[in-house]
């Protein structure tokens, strides 16, 4: 696997939902449907891979075609360490490293949503140890509706990233050096400054 992405495709989905199948019925599918109803385009493994393609190659392409990757860190995911999720973390981190400058990340590719009572104790011995302090935690005693909590956190994250994209586009127009950096690889400027596949719609203020 190359560590340099030489071409960034235009994104077809806003978020790739990385999860274990044990969470699909109660958490992932309800989140998926809620996001779609709000104009956010998610990707999950119900999307068919082209027949005959290598699964890992198809997985990498799926992540590259999504602007962001949401990891649902649940007890069920940690209990299934040999699933696809660790490979998805590798690919997501690869995309993140290709969208990083010495000063900052151009795009925050990864958002972990943590559904663990004690993440600082549960994650250090796992491949997820680098994510435990990079995302919000859902506290069951405070948030009985996990689906609504997850949708709100994803929506908040995407709105912030959309604003960052708009700021980078303005900077690109006024700074030649920055513009040259973003055009050094095909599709990189569009990946950083255009919120494909469509802007996140405005919603009523949360009550």
C-alpha positions in Angstrom: 0.0 0.0 0.0 1.4 3.4 -1.1 1.7 6.0 1.6 1.2 8.8 -0.9 -2.2 9.5 -2.4 -1.5 10.9 -5.9 -5.1 11.7 -6.8 -8.0 12.6 -4.6 -11.4 11.8 -6.1 -14.4 14.0 -5.6 -16.3 12.6 -2.6 -19.5 10.7 -3.1 -20.4 10.4 0.6 -20.0 12.7 3.6 -19.2 10.0 6.2 -18.1 6.3 6.3 -19.6 4.6 9.3 -17.1 2.2 10.7 -18.7 -0.3 13.0 -19.0 -3.9 14.2 -22.0 -5.9 12.9 -23.2 -6.5 16.4 -24.2 -2.8 16.6 -25.9 -2.6 13.3 -29.5 -3.2 14.2 -29.8 -1.0 17.3 -27.3 1.8 16.5 -25.8 2.0 13.0 -28.9 1.5 10.8 -31.0 4.1 12.8 -28.1 6.6 12.7 -27.7 5.9 8.9 -31.4 6.6 8.3 -31.5 9.7 10.4 -28.4 11.1 8.6 -30.0 10.5 5.3 -33.2 12.2 6.4 -31.2 15.3 7.3 -29.4 15.5 3.9 -26.2 13.9 5.1 -25.0 11.1 2.8 -23.4 8.2 4.8 -21.7 5.0 3.6 -22.1 1.6 5.2 -21.3 -1.9 4.1 -24.7 -2.4 2.6 -23.2 -0.6 -0.4 -22.1 -3.3 -2.9 -18.5 -3.8 -3.9 -18.0 -4.5 -7.6 -18.0 -8.2 -8.2 -14.5 -9.7 -8.4 -12.6 -6.8 -6.8 -10.2 -7.4 -3.9 -12.0 -6.6 -0.7 -9.2 -4.5 0.8 -8.8 -2.4 -2.3 -12.6 -1.8 -2.4 -12.5 -0.9 1.2 -9.7 1.6 0.7 -11.6 3.2 -2.3 -14.8 3.4 -0.2 -13.0 5.4 2.5 -11.2 7.6 0.0 -14.5 8.5 -1.6 -15.9 9.7 1.8 -14.9 13.0 3.3 -14.8 11.6 6.9 -14.7 8.3 8.8 -16.8 7.9 11.9 -15.7 5.2 14.3 -18.3 3.8 16.6 -16.1 2.7 19.6 -18.4 0.4 21.5 -17.9 -2.6 23.8 -19.0 -4.8 20.9 -16.3 -3.3 18.6 -13.6 -3.9 21.2 -14.8 -7.5 21.7 -14.3 -8.1 18.0 -10.7 -7.1 17.3 -10.3 -9.2 14.1 -13.1 -7.5 12.2 -12.7 -5.0 9.4 -12.6 -1.9 11.6 -8.8 -2.0 12.3 -8.2 -2.0 8.6 -10.6 0.9 8.2 -8.6 2.8 10.8 -5.4 2.2 8.8 -6.9 3.5 5.6 -8.5 6.5 7.4 -5.2 7.4 9.0 -3.5 7.2 5.6 -5.9 9.7 4.2 -5.4 11.9 7.2 -1.7 11.9 6.9 -2.0 12.9 3.2 -4.1 15.9 4.2 -1.7 17.2 6.8 0.7 20.1 6.6 3.5 20.9 9.1 1.2 23.4 10.8 -2.1 21.6 10.9 -4.5 19.1 9.5 -6.2 20.5 6.4 -9.2 18.1 7.0 -10.1 16.3 10.2 -10.8 13.0 8.5 -11.5 10.9 11.7 -14.2 11.3 14.3 -14.4 8.7 17.0 -17.7 8.4 18.9 -17.0 6.7 22.1 -19.7 4.5 23.8 -17.5 3.2 26.6 -17.9 3.8 30.3 -14.1 4.2 30.9 -12.3 4.8 27.6 -9.0 5.7 29.3 -9.0 2.2 30.8 -10.5 0.2 27.9 -8.6 1.6 24.9 -4.9 1.9 25.7 -4.2 -1.8 25.0 -6.0 -1.8 21.7 -5.4 -0.4 18.2 -7.9 2.4 19.2 -5.6 3.9 21.8 -4.8 6.9 19.6 -8.5 7.9 19.4 -9.6 7.8 23.0 -9.2 11.5 23.6 -10.0 12.7 20.1 -13.8 12.4 20.2 -16.8 12.9 22.4 -18.0 10.2 24.8 -21.6 9.2 25.2 -22.5 8.8 28.9 -25.5 6.4 29.2 -26.6 8.0 32.5 -26.8 11.4 30.7 -27.7 10.3 27.2 -30.3 7.5 27.0 -30.9 8.1 23.3 -27.6 7.0 21.7 -28.9 7.4 18.1 -29.9 11.1 18.6 -26.6 11.8 20.4 -24.6 10.3 17.6 -26.5 12.1 14.9 -26.0 15.4 16.7 -22.3 14.9 17.2 -21.8 13.9 13.5 -23.8 16.9 12.3 -21.9 19.3 14.6 -18.6 17.8 13.4 -19.6 18.2 9.7 -20.8 21.8 10.1 -17.4 22.7 11.7 -15.5 21.0 8.9 -17.7 22.7 6.3 -16.8 26.1 7.8 -13.1 25.1 7.7 -13.4 24.2 4.1 -14.9 27.6 3.4 -12.0 29.3 5.3 -9.4 27.4 3.3 -11.0 28.3 0.0 -10.8 32.0 0.9 -7.2 31.5 2.0 -6.4 29.7 -1.2 -7.6 32.6 -3.3 -5.5 35.2 -1.5 -2.3 33.2 -0.8 -0.3 31.9 -3.7 1.9 29.5 -1.6 -1.1 27.9 0.0 -2.8 27.6 -3.4 0.3 25.9 -4.9 0.3 23.5 -2.0 -3.3 22.5 -2.6 -2.8 22.0 -6.3 0.4 20.0 -5.9 -1.7 16.8 -6.3 -4.8 16.3 -8.5 -8.0 16.8 -6.6 -6.4 17.9 -3.3 -7.7 21.5 -3.5 -11.2 20.3 -4.1 -10.9 17.8 -1.3 -9.9 20.5 1.2 -12.1 23.4 0.0 -15.3 21.9 -1.5 -17.7 20.1 0.8 -18.6 17.3 -1.5 -21.0 15.7 -2.2 -23.2 18.7 -1.1 -23.2 21.3 1.6 -24.7 20.3 4.9 -28.2 21.8 5.1 -29.0 24.3 7.9 -31.3 22.8 10.5 -33.3 24.4 13.3 -31.3 25.1 16.5 -31.2 22.2 18.8 -33.6 22.5 21.7 
